[in-house]
Structures are given as structure tokens and as C-alpha cells.
């Protein structure tokens, strides 16, 4: 009956409020395919949205402070005028509701006709104390929010949620930290591996997020705005309300001493006093808390040494998690040794801690973290901890584990130690998923590399050696080998090797040689070598994606050549084809190699099919990327079909970055950047007679190249139709940006292009995609190009400190000008310079003059105020102008598409 009535109605909207589980619409009589019928549902669960195949999901965000204050006054009564003192308290009350409408409305109604400031202040105090004593908030808000908690169903998931409330208010918490906490408490059981436990823990967090009990937040204090989780203030109050009878939760409250003994009741289960300044414990305090499972005293950064009484832990029979990390502790009471049910003992970064009581009785212990305890040099009873899964001893003075101790810890899943590990001992740890160690000799390092190679499971690793790398607070000042390995990509998804200042051979596994050598796994993805002048034999590295070489004195050619030293792209020079050594290489970086003349020779021996970026810096003898061949037989050029970017810095003997004849072998080259070189041009010429319709180049950039007289010859204009950006800065010798319109150098006739007759000279050239042209600090520049250039996509031009430049041969199509939109800039340094510029269109200055406005400096620290106007492509035949400017970032350009969207 309902279905038929709804089908007969047209343009009908049905709203289902507060849906908590999948609802079969057909079963209850709601049609899903009727014309003009729309269904809207509200829910606190994203899972419900997915299960009911909602076409559009709209998350309702909390109210802003201004919106919340307006809602409060609407419910309170707008006709009432609040005294200034009460108004300030009202704003604080609204702030405590954190944008949740139900909280704002409830508080507004409860405060109606309350006129005394002290009563307002008391309500605020109760609200800050987790709503306890605020009857309306408890009954009308927290109980409604608690329904989300009750719907979780699973007891362990509920406990995971309550654990999130033990952190300070508004704390942004890393997902992995929460999952570790769940594991420590034993809330994720039935799984044998950390990887499986993390999968389960992250799934639980997603579930809590999907029912709006947790929310995402960006931690802007980190360099990468890392995503973390937070709990809404009223959700936290609801959690604390649930735990109120069994917990002490006062994190980040500035406490100097722990709560008095009468607060430590027999019903107590969890205590969170983290991030306070606690250093005072009542003497002889011995709380009787047999059900207490968790104590969080971490991050109590007091100025005074924390002295915990001997009796404090005596009656905590059920304690599972004890976190004292980052506290000013020098010793721990012996009563810790009696915590036989303890699962996690967390003491990281207690830098003054010198001794830990005997651990042998803690047979339930699964996690021991003492990293950063710089004064700790021994652990007693470690060999008795058969159930230990997690052991972190890094940044301590424990330099060597007792012989055979790892045989006593067969269940270890994570091991991080600043000690020598025997290969045989590690191999016996069949459950091991993650390990990190600091080694003192290459033999131990090579043992670890072989262990990685022989592993059946895929391993992710970061292997490092450098004599300059010394661990802070370590007694030894000798060289350090660092090995980090994990089975789980979440803890580092690269296979990386970094070697610095190594004077012996570097070889891949399987290529061992006589003498001293360091091994590199064959599946390495990133390899960094600095100041390594020994023999290098890198074979079988089919997974290598990035290779970085720096300060290599004797490197003459990287591959395919016969100079002093070669790091071959193939295993070895051979007359018959051999497999490519680095078939997956994507990034190649070479820095400070004084004898390097060129990267590659000729022929397919140097082909790198996936190479995308070449970066060369400060190679004094560098002549070219590819070696020139002057004698027969003919040598085919190497092919780089995926190469997109070439960057060359401070290579003084290079005459140009690339030769035009290379372009067919660089079909996807998009960007060339040159800095501080003495080359005469970026792209060489003249072009060959072979047909090259277009090349893919989009960006050319040259800066601080004093000898550069041009970017490229005029003949190439027909080929660089994809150019989008040209940047020239501090090139003191440049006279023409694009040289010789119709003539080559020194007056020679233009070289034919694609068999074009020499007498043919096009009246203009089109660069249809050129959007940005920057000319800055080019004092001798007299010409951009002798032939007019049509630029239908032009968005911005900068001319600064170019005193000899008079003409702007850019056809900008200045028609249908208006002043709509937010647009990029055209800069000149002053009005006098503007008046001297000659445009291709004789009416250009008259058209643009009304739009000139004095703006901010074109460069930081410049005293002169350049003039600016803004230019934007609207259609192929129209330009928009605007007087508004982005004064904070005058050189942050936007694309046409972005600006149109604004």
C-alpha cells in the first residue's frame, strides 16, 4: 500500500532519520525506481551509506564558533542582552561544545533565565569536567552519543574506543600509535603476526571513524601535514562518562603530583596521567588496585627527578601496560619485578635511567621498549622472557647481547638492537618480521644482506654505512653499519642502500670478490653512493629505480664507454647482447664527480627504457650526456623513451645541454633546467634533415649562466610547439633569447628545416601553448626573437632588469579586454621601462595602460616598486585584464583552468 501511494506521488522526497543498519527498502514498501522519487537518509555510519548504495554522501561538519554562538543565542533567546562578563563565559561554553548542535542547543536551553555570572561559570566548569554534574548534558547529549558506542557490539572494539579517550583533549594521534596501544593491552588477539594485528587494528580504527566516534585531522606541525586521528570533545566526554567509575583520566592537566591514595579504588581499571609534570609520589603509597590493567605516566617532563616509592606497584596484580616513557627517572622500584601479568613495559627515552630491576619474573611480558635510555648498559633476566614479541634496545649503551640470548626469545617479531647479531641467531627467529641493528664491521653487515637475500618473504629495508654516521650518546666513535628490515611496507616501503666514504669494493650479492667488499642486495630500489672510489660491480639489479652517485673521483663515464672507470649499464662489455643492468631505473643523479666526461656512450648498450629524470651537478669535466662520435663505424644513439626531465647544475665544460639530433631518442622530454653553467645555448643546432615534426619539450629554464648567448636557434621554433614555460635569470651574456631569425650564427643562411627552401622565411611563428615567459637580470638582452611570435595561451610575462630590451614581439591578441577574474601578472620594473617597451600591436600600450597598477617588489629585497598588470586567456581570441594582485605571492602562477574555476 505504501509503495503504491509513493509511486503515484510525483517529485516526492522521503527522509529516513537516524538509520543505524541496512534497511531493505522494497520490503518496507519504499520504491527505488519511481520517477521523481528521492530518498534522503541521515546516519552516523558510513557503512550504512555504502550498504544502501547511497548515490551521494554528504558529511555534516561541526559548526564554526560563529555559527555555534548564533545557534546558542537563537535557542537561549535573542531578545536577551547578556552582560559582557556572561557573554565571555557563553562563548567558552559554546567552544566546549565543539560545534556539535545537540550540545549547543542543550546548553542554551539549560541556561535560560540564569542571570548570575557565578552560575554561568559553574556550568562551564562542570562542562570542562566531562559534563559530570551537568544533568541536561548527561541525559540529553551523552546518552544519545552513547548509542553509537553501544552499537559497536564487540567488547574489544568498545575497549579500543575507550582507549582513545585516555589521551589529552584535542590530541592528534597517529594511527600506528593507537594500534600499538591496542596490541599492548591484548585487545587484538587470535593473530600470530604483527602484520595481521596491524590489519585488524587499522580496520577497527576505520570502523570507529565510519560511525563518527573518531575523525581525521591533519597535523600541520609535521613537515608533510600528516593525517592523524582525533576525538570530538563531546565524544570524549561520553567515553569518560562510561569509564567514570573505573578510571582516573587526567592527562595534560599540569599536575605536579599523583592523585591521593583514596582515589585509587579497588574498582580502578585504567589510569592516564600522561603529559603532566608529575614528580611527587606520597611516601610509602601502596594502592590496592587488583583490577588495574593500564597505567600511563608517560611524558611527565618535570624538572625534578621522579622517585617512585618502593611499595607503589606492590598490589597491582593485574597490571598489563606500564608506560613511563620520557620521564626523568634514574631508577625503578624493585616492586616492578612482581608484575607477573605485565604485557608491555615502556621506558623509551628515559635518558637518565641507569638500571632496571630483574626482569626474569615478568614471564607474561610481550613488549619491552627501552630505546633512548642512553645510560642503560645491561638488562638482567632478559633470557627468561620466552613470550617477548617486541624488543627495542636502540640508543642505549647495550653494545652486545649475551651469546645465545636470542635462542631464548623464539617468539620475537620485532627486534631493534645497537648490537652485533650473529647470522645464525637471526635465522632461528622464525617469527621475526622487523629488525634493526647497528653493526661495527662489514662482515656482520654482509651477513645481514645475505639473510635478506635468502628470505622467503618480501623484505623492505634501509641499509646504511658512513663513517660520519655516529650514534649520539654512544660510547663508541667507530664507523657504523645500520640495518633496518621489515616485512610490512607500512613501516618503510622502499629497498634502500646508502654507502658513504667507502674505499673498498661495492658488489651486488653473487658478485663477491677477493679482499674487503660491501654487499648490496640485488632487489635494491634506491642506491646512494658518496665518496666511494673502490671497484664497483653492480650486476643483476633489475629493480633499481633511483641511483645517486656523489664525490666519485675516478668516474669517467657511467655506461657504454671506455674511459678511466665505468659503472656499466650492462654486466660487462661483450660483443653479444647481454641483459640491461638497470632495466627499471627511473632517476639518475650524479653530483661532484670531477673526472666524469659523459654519462653514456653510443649504441643500445646504454638504453634505459624507464629513465625519467637525469640530474647532474658540479661535474667539472662534464662534456655531454651522450659522448660524441667522430669516427666510423656509425654508432646508434642510446634510447631513453621515458625521459622527462634533464637538470644540469655547475658543469662548466658543457657547451649545451642537449643536441637537437638527440630529440628523436628523447620522445617524452618535457623539461630542461640549467643552472650556473658556461654553456652557450641549451639546445644545439642546426637540426638534421631528418623529419621531426614536433618535440615534446614544455619547459626551458636557464639561470646564472654568464656565457649563454641564446637558448636555442630560431630554426627550432617550428619544432617546439609544445613549449609552455621559458625562464631566463641572471644570464649576463645573453643577447638574443632565440637567435638568428632567418640566419644562422655569424650571418649564415638559415639551415633548411624538413627540406624547407632556404629562401623561405615565415612572417611569424606560433607558440600556441606558451603560458609564461620570465626574463630577469639579463642586462645585455636586446631581442626575444626577430620574428613575431603568436602566443594565444599567454598568461604571464616578467621583464626585470633587462635595460637593453625594447621590443616585445609577442602577438597577444588584445581583443575584448575586460577585468573579470583573478589573473596572473605581467611585470616591468617601473613606469619608465613600461613606456620604452614596443609591442607587436601598436595599440597595445594604449589598451593596457589603464590597467597598470603599482605592486609589490618583483624580487625579495628590491627597493624599487615594479608596476604590474594581470593577464589571462579567456578564449583563443580574448584576453582578460584585472587590477587585483596576489601580493603575498606575486610569482605564484595559476593555470587558465584553475582561474576559470575561481
N, C-alpha and C positions, 0 to 999 in steps of 0.2 A: 504493500500500500504506500509506504513512504517513498519507495523507488519510483512508482508511477507518478506521484504528485510532484516529486522533484524534477522528473523528466519533462512534465508538462510546463513547468516554470521556465521562463527564458531569462537569461542574464542573472542567474541566481548564484549567490555566494554563500556557502555554508562554512561556518567556523567551528572547529573542534578544539576546545581549550584544554590544556594540561594533559596531553596524551603521553602515557608512560610506556606503552608497549604496542607492538604491531596490531593493527586493527584491520580485519577483513571487511572492507567497505561494502562489497556485494552482499555479504552475509547479514549486515545490519540494514541493508536497503538503501545504500548510498550509490547512485550510478556514477561510473567513472568516465563514460564516453559520451555523455549527453552534450549536445551543442549548447554553448553559452553557460555551462555549469562550471563553477570553480570551487575548489575546496581549499580552505586555509586551516592549518593546524598549528597550535603552539605546543612546544615541548621543551623540556630541559635536556633532552637526549638527542645527540646527533645520530645515534644508532637507529632511533625511531624514524628519523628522516630518510636514512638510507633504506631501511626495510620497507618503508611505504613508498619508495621511489618518488620522493618529492622532486619536482622539476626545478624548483628554485629554493635555495636555503638562505635565509636572512638571519644573521646573528644580531641579536639586540644587545648593543654595548651598554655599559653603565652610563648614567647621566653625568654630564660635566658638573663641576661645582656650581656654576651659574644656573644651570638647568635644575639642579637639585634644590638650590636655595629658592628658586621660583616655585617649584612644586611644594616645598615646605610651607611657604607663605600662603599658597593657594589653599592648602588644607588647614593651616593654622587660622587663616582669616586675614585677607589683605587689608581690611579696614583697620586692623590693629597696628598702631605705631609702636615699634619696640624701642626701648631706651638703648642708647649706644652700648652700654655695658652688656645688656642682654643680647643685643644683636651680634656682638662679637662671640658670645657663647653659642648662640644659634648657629653661626657659621661653623663653629668647631663641631657641634652636634651633627650637622649635615655632612661635614667632612668624614666623621667616623662612620657614617652610613655608606660611604664609598660608592655613591652613585646608584645604590640599589633602591628602586622606587618604593618597594614594600616597606623597607626600613625607614625611609624618609617620611612616608605617609603615616606610619605607626607612631614615630616620634612626634610628628607635628600634632597629631590628634591628642597624644598624651600630655602635651604641654599647653593645650588650650586653657586660657584663663589663669595660667600661672604667671604671677606678676613679680614675684620676689627673685632677685638675682641669685641669692644663695641656693634656691631650689633648682634653678637652671644649672648652676654649677654642679650641684649634687647629681643631677641627672646625667650630665656629661661625664662625671667621674664614674658613675655606675656603668655607663656605656663603654668607657675605656677599660673597665674591669670585666670584659667579656659578657656584658649585658646582664650579669648577675645582679639581681635586685631590681632590674627594670622589668616589671611584671609584664607590661604590654609587649615588650620586645621578646621576652621569653616565650610567651604563649602565642603571639600572632606572627612572629617572624621566624624565630629559631625552630619552632616546631614544624613550620611549613618547609623550611630548608632541610630539616632532618629527614623529611620524606625521601629526599634524594639519597641520603645515606642509607636509609632502610632498604631502598630498592636495590642496592648493590648486592644484597643476598649473601654472597660469600664472606665468611667471617674474616679470612685473611686479607681480602681486598679491603674490607672495612678497616682493619687494623693498619693497613698500608696508608689509607686516607688519614687516619688519626695521627700517624707518624709524621705526616707532612705539617701538622699543626704544631709540632714541637719546635719549629724554627721561629726566629724573631718575626715580628709583624713586618709585612711588606718585603720580606727577604726573597731575593730571586735565587732559585735553587737549580743547580744543574741536574738534569735527568739522571745521569750516571751516579751522582752522589746519593740521590734518593734510592735508586735501585740497590746500591751497595748497602744502604741502611736497612732496606727490606731484607736483604740476604743475611746481614749480621744478626737480625732479630729472629731469623728462622721462619720468616713469613712466606718464603718461596721454597717450598720443599718438593721432594719427589723428582728432582732433576739432578743428574750426575755431573753436568758441566757448567762452568761459569757462562759460557755462551748461551746455553739453554736457560739459565737463570736470568740472564740479562734480557733474553727474548721475552720471557714471562713478565719480568718486572716492567719493561717498557710497554708491554701490552696492557698491564694494569694501569700505568700512568695514562695511556691513551683512553682507557675506559673512564678514568676519573675526569679526564679533560672533556670527553664526549658528553658526560652528564653534568658538565659545568661546575664540578667541585674543585677543579684546578683550571688555571688559564695560562696561556702562553704570555711571555713577556720578554722583550729584548733587553739584554744587559748592555747598556751603552757605555759602561765603564771598561768594557773589554775592547780590544782593537777591532774586532770583527762583528760587534753588536750581536754577540752570541745569544741564541734563543735559550731561555730558561723557563722555569715554571714558578708561578706564584699562587697564593691562595687569597681570595677576596676576604676582606676584613670580617664581614658578617658570616661567611662560610667558616672562617677560622673560629669565630665566636661560637658558632654551632658545634664545631668539633670540641672546643674546650668545654662547652656545656655538657657534652656527652661524657667527657673524661673527668669532670669536676670532682667526683668523689674518689677517684683513684689516681690522681696525678697532681704534681706540682709543676706548673709551666710558667716560668718567669724568665724567658730569655731576653737578653738585650735591655734589661731594666736598670742597669747601672748599680747592681747590688755589690756590696763590699764583703758581705758575709753570707753564709748559707742560712736558710730558714731555721728557726729554732727546732729543737728535737720534738716538741709536741706536734709539729706539722707532719712529722714522718710517722704516719699511722701504719697499722698492720695491713690495711687495705691498699696501701700505696703500690702502684704498678710501674709508673713512669715518672721520671724527674728530668726536667730540662731547665738547666741554669746556664746555658751556653751564652757566650758573648756578654758576660758581665765583667766585673773587676774583683771577683771573689778571691780573697787570700786568707780570710779568717774562718776558722772552724772552732767551735767551742771545745775546750779540752775534755778528753775522755768521753766525747759523744759517741754513742753506740746505738743507733736507731734499730728497733726491732721491726724489720720490714721483710717478712719471709716471701711475699709475693712480688717484691720489686724486681723488675726484669731489665730496666734500662735507666742508666744514669748518664746524662750528657752535661759534662762540666767543661767541655772544650772551649777554647778561645776566651778564657778568662785572663786577660792581659793586665794583671796587676803589677804594680811597681815592686811589691814585696814578694819574697819567696813564699810560695804556697806550702804550708805544712799541714798535711793530713794526719789527724790523730791515729795512733796505732789501732785503736778499737773501732774505727769508723766502719770498716767493711765486715766486721765480725759476724753480724746477723743478717747479711744479705744473701741468704742461702740460694735464692732463685735467680740471682743476677745473671743476665745473659750478655748485656752490652755495657761496657765501661769505656767512655770516651773522655780522655784527659788531654787530648791533643792541644798543642800550642798554649800550654800553661807553664808558668815559671816554677817548675818543680826541680828539686835536686835529688830527692829520694821518695820512695813509695813505702807505705806501711807494710809490714810483713803479713798483715791480715789478708792482703790480696791473694796470697798463696792458697787460701782456703775457699776461694770462689770456684768450687768444683763444677758448677754448671755454666761457668762463663764461656761464651762462644766467641766474643770479639773483645780484644784488649787493644785500644787505640791510643797510642802515645806519640804520634808523629809531631816532629818539630818542637819537642820539649828539649831545647838545646842545652840546658843545664843538667839534665837528668844523667846521673853517673852510674846508677845501679838499679836493677830491677830484682825484686826478691825471687827466690827459687820458683821456677815455672812448672816443675815436674808434676805437681798435683793437679794442674789445670787440664785434665785429660779430655774435657769437652771442647777445649779451645780450637776454633777453626780459623781464626784470623788474628795475626799478631803484626801490628804496624808500628815500627819504631824509626821510620825514616826521618832524617833530620835531627836525630838525637846525637849531636856532634861529640858529646863527652862520653858516650856509651861504648865500651870496648869489649864487653862479654855478656853472654846470656847463659844462665845456669838452668839445666833441666830441659833444654830445647829438644834433646833426643827422646824425651818421653811423650812428646805431643803427637801421637800417632794420627789424630784426626785433623791435624792442621791442613788447611786448604790454601791459606794466603800468608805469605811471609815476606815482609819488606824491611830490609836492613840497610838500604842505601843512605848515604850521607851520615854514616856512623863511623866509629873507629874500629869496627869489627873487620879486620883485613883478611881473615881466612877462617872458614868454617872448620871445626874439628873433623878430622878424617873419618869418613864413613857416616857422618851425621845425616846426609841426605838419604841414606838407606833406611833410616829410621822414620822418615817422613814420606811414605809412599803415596799419600793422597794429595800432595801439593799440586795445586792448579795454577798458582801464581807465585813466582819466586823472583825477588829483586834483591840482589846482594852485592856489596862492594868487595867481592872476594873472588879468588881463583876457584873455578869449578872444574872438576875432572870430567872429561867427556863421558867416561863410563858411568859416573854417578848421575849425570843428567839423563843419559839414555834410559836409566832404570826408572825415571819418574814418568811412568806411562800416562798419568793423568795431567801432566803439565801442559798448560795452554799459553801461558805468558811468562817470560822470564827476562830479567835484565841483570847484567853483571858488569863489573869494572875489572878488567884484566891488566896484567903488568908485562906480559910478553906476547910476542907474535905467535908462538906455538899454541898457547891456550886460545888465542883469537882464532887461529886456523882450525882448531878442534871444533869450536862453536860453528864456524862456517860449514864444515863438513857435516856436522849434526843437522844443520838447516837443510843442506842439500839432500841428505838421506831420509828426511822426514817424509812420511806418507801423506800428512795433512798439508794443505797450502799454508805457507807461513808468510807473515808480514814482518818486516824487520827494519831496523835502523842501526847500522854498524858504523862506528866512527873510530878514527885514530888521528891523533895530533899531539905532538909533544908540548904544544902550548896549552892543551886542554888539561888543566889540573883541577881536581875537585876541591872546592872550597872546604875548609875545615878538615881536610885530610892531612894526616901526618906526612905521607909520602909525597915527594915532589917529582917522582919519576913519571915517565910517559904513561898515558892511559889509553887502553883499548876499551871501548864501550860497546856492549852488545845488548840490543833490545829486540825481543822477538815475541810475536803474538799470533794466535790462530784466528783472532777476531779482528776484522777490518775496522770495527768501530774504535779500536784503540790504536789506530795508525794504519791507513790503507795503502801505504807505499812500501816498496822494497828498495831501500836506500843505503848507499855506501858512501862514506866521506873519508878521504885519506889526505892528510896534510903533513908536509915535511918528512916524507919517507924516502930514504936514499937507496933502497934496495928494489928488487923486482916486484912488480904487481902482476899477478896472473889470475886467470879465472880457474875455477875448480876443474881439474882434469888436465891442466897445463902446468902442473908443478915442475919446478926446475931445480937445479943444484944451487946450494947456497941459501941465503936468507931471502924469503919472499913472503908476501902477504896475499892471502886468497880473497877472491871476490866471487860470490855466488853467481851462477850463470843466469838466474832469472831476475837479476837486479833490474830495477826500473829507472833509478836515478843514481848516477855515479859522479862524484865530485873529487877531483884530484888537484891538490895545490902543492907546488914546490916539491914535486916528485920527479927526480931525474934518473931513476933506475930504469931497467928494461921493463917494457910494458907489453904483455901478451894477453890480449883480451879476445878469446875465441868463444863461440857458441852463445853469445849474449843476444838471443833472439827477442828478449822482452825489454831491452834497454830503450827508454823513451827520452831521457834527458842526460846529456853528457856535458860536464863543465870541467874545463882544464884551466889552471892558472899557474903562473910563475914556473913554467917549464923551460928551462934554459936551452936545452938542446933540440927542442921540437922544431923541425924544418918544414914538414908537410904532414897533414893529418892522414891523408889516404890517397893511394893511387899514384905516388911519386917515388923518387929515388934519392931524396936529399939525405942529410945527416941522420935524421931519425924519423921514423914513420910509426904512427899508430894506425895500423892498416884497417881499412874498412872491410877488407876480407881477411880471412885467417892468415894467408900468406900469398905472395906473388906467385902465380902459376900460369902456364900457357893455356891450361884448360879451365873452363868455368868452375868456380867454386862458390859456395853459398855466401851471401852477404853476411857480414859480421853483425851489423846493427840494423836489421831489416825493419825494426819498429821505431827507430829514432825519430823523435819529433822536435826536440830542441837541442841545439848545439851552441855552447857558449865557450869562447876562448878569451882569456884575459892574461896580459902581461907575459907573453911568450916572445922574447926578444929576437929569436932567430927564425921564427915562423915566417915563411915567404908566401905560401899559399895553402889553402885548405885541401884542395883536390887537384889531381891530375886529370887526364882525359880518359875517355872510354867508360864502358859500363861498369868497370871495377869500382867506380866511385858513386854509383847510383844509390840514392837514398829515397825510396818511394814515399815515405811518410814524413819526411823532414818538413817542418812548418816554419821554424824560426832559426836564423843564424845571427849570433851576436858576437862581435869581435871588438876587443878593447885593448889599447896600448900595446900593440904588437909592432915594434919599431921597424922591422924588416919586411913587414907585410906588403906584398906587391899586388896580389889579387886573390879573389876567392877561388878562381879556377886558373891553373897555370896556362900561360901562353905557349903555343906550339908553333915553332918556326921552321921545322924541317919535316920532310916526308918520312914514313908514310902518313896518310891522313889519320887523325885521331878523333873519334866522335866525342862530342861534349857529354859530360855526365848529365843525367836527367834528374830533376827534382820536381816531380809533378805536383807535390802538395805544398811547396814552399810559398809562404805568405808574407814573411817579413824578414828584411835584412837590416841590421843595425851595426854601424861601424863607428867606433869612437877612438880618436887619437892614434890613428895609423898613418904615419907621416909620409910613407913612400908610395901609397896608393894614389894613382892618377885619377881613378874614377871608381865608383862603387861596383858598377856592372857594365858590361859591354852589351851593345844592342843585339849582337848576334847570339847572346845567351837567352834572350827573351823567349824564343820558342821552347826552350828547355825549362823555363820557369812559368808555366801557363797560368798559375794562380797567384803570382806575386802581387801583393796588394800595397805593401808599404816599404819605403826605403828611408832610413834615417842615418844622417851623417853628422858627427859632432867632432870638432877640434881636429880635423884632418887638413892636409895640404893639397888635396886633390883639386883639379881644375874644373871638373864637372861631375855630376852624379852619374849620368848615363852617357856612355860613349857613343860615337858615331864615326862616319856616316853609316846608315843602315845598309845591310846587304841587299842584293837584288831579289832575294827570296821574298815571296809574298807574306806579309804579316799584316793582316787587316787591322787588328786591334790587339793591344796588350792589356792585361787586367789591372795595371797599376792604378791605385786610388789615392795614394798619399806620398808626397815628397817633402822631406824636411832636411834643412841644412843649417847648422849654427856653428859659429866660431871657426869657420873655415876661411882663413885670411887669403889664401891663394885662389879660391874658387872664383872664376870669371863668369861662369854661366852654370845653370842647372843641366841643360841639355840643348842640343842644336835644334833649330827651327824645323828641320826636316821631320822630327819625331812628333810634331803636333798632330799630324794626321793619325798617328797610331795610339796616342794616349787619351783617347776619347772618354775613358772611364775615370780620369783624374777628378778627385773631389776636393783635395786639400793641397795647398802649396804653402810651406812655411820657410822663410829665409830670415835668419837673425845673425847679426854680428859677422857678416861676411864682407870684410873691408875691401877686398879686391874685386868684387863683382861689379861689372859694368853693364852687362845685359843679363836679364834673368833667362830669356830664351834667345839664343844668339842667331844672327845671320839670316834675316828674312830674305829668302831668295838667293843668299850667297853663303858659302861655307866660310871657314876661317881664312883670314888674310885675303879676302876678296875672291876666292874661287867660286866657280859656278855651283849652284845647288846640286847635290848628288840626286840622280833620279830616284823616285820612290815608286816601287811597284811598276817600273817601266814608264813612269810619267815623263814626258819630254822635258828637257832642261829648261826650255823657254817658258814653261807653264808656271805661273805664279798666282795662286789663288788670291783674290782680293781680300779675303778674310778667312779666319779659321774658327771653327766652333769647338768649344769645350763644354758640351751640353750639361755635364754633371758637376762642373766646378762650383763649389759652395763657399770655400774660404780661401782667402789669399792674405798672407801676413808678410809684410816687409818691414823689418825693424833693424835699425843700426847698420844700414848698408850705404855708407857715405858716398861711394863712387857710382852708385847705380844711376844710370841715365835712361835706361829703357827697360820696360817689361817685355815688350815684343814690338817689332816694327810693323807687324801686320795686325789689324784689329782682331780681337778675339770675342766671339759671341758667347755670352755666359747667361743662358736662360735660367739657371738654377742658383745664381749667386745670392748668398745670404750675408756675407760679411767681408769687409776689406779693412786692412790696417796698414797705414803708411806712416812710419815714425822714424825720424832721424835719417831721412833719405833726401838730403838737400839738393842733389842734382836731378832728382826725378821730377819731371814736369808734366809728362803725359800719362794718362790712364787709358790705354787702348782697349777698354772693356765695353762691349755693347750690352748695356744693362736693360734695354727696352723699358725706358722710364715712361710708361703709359698708365693711365688710370690710377694715378697715385692717390692713396688715402692714408688715413692714420689710425687704422684699426689693428688691434692685436699687440702682443708682446714680441718684440723683434730683436735680432742681433744688432751688432754695431758696425759702422764704418768710422774709423778713427783717422784723424790727422792731428798733428801736434799743436797747431794753433791756427787762428783765423787767417794769418798772413800766408801760411802754407796752403790753406784751402783755396785762397784766391789765385795762387800761382798754378794750380793743377789744371791741366787741359784734358777734357773728356772727349771721347769719340763723338758724343752727341753735343753739338754746340749749345744746346739749351739745357744741358744737364745741371750746370751750376745754378741757373735761374730757377729751375724746378726744385732743386734740393735745398737752396739757401734758406727758405723759411723754416726748414726742419732742423737746422743746426742748433745744437744746444751745448753749452759748456758743461763738460762732465768731469769725471774723476781722472786721476793720472793713468796714462797708458801703461806705465810700469811702476813698480814699487819704488818709492823714494824720489820720484821725479818731481821737481818743483813746479814745472810748467803744467798748466791745465790744458790738456788736449780738448779739441772740440769733437763732438760725436753726433752722428745721427744713426738711425736704425733702419735696416733694410731687410725685407723679407719677400720671398717669392710667393705670390698668391696664385697666379696661373702662369702658364708659359708666356703670356703677353701682358702681365701686370706686375707691378712692384708696389708693396705697401710700405709706408713710412710712418714712424711714430716718434713722439718726443720723449717717451718714457725710457728709462735706462735701468739696467741691473747694476746698481752702484757698488754692491758688495763683491760681485764677481764679474768685472767688465769683460773678461775674456772667456766666459763660460758660454759656449755656443749651444744653441738648440737646433735640431733638425726642423725642416719645414713641417713634417708630420706632427712633431711634438707641439710646435707652436700653434698649429691649426687646432689641435685638441684642446688647447687652453682657451 
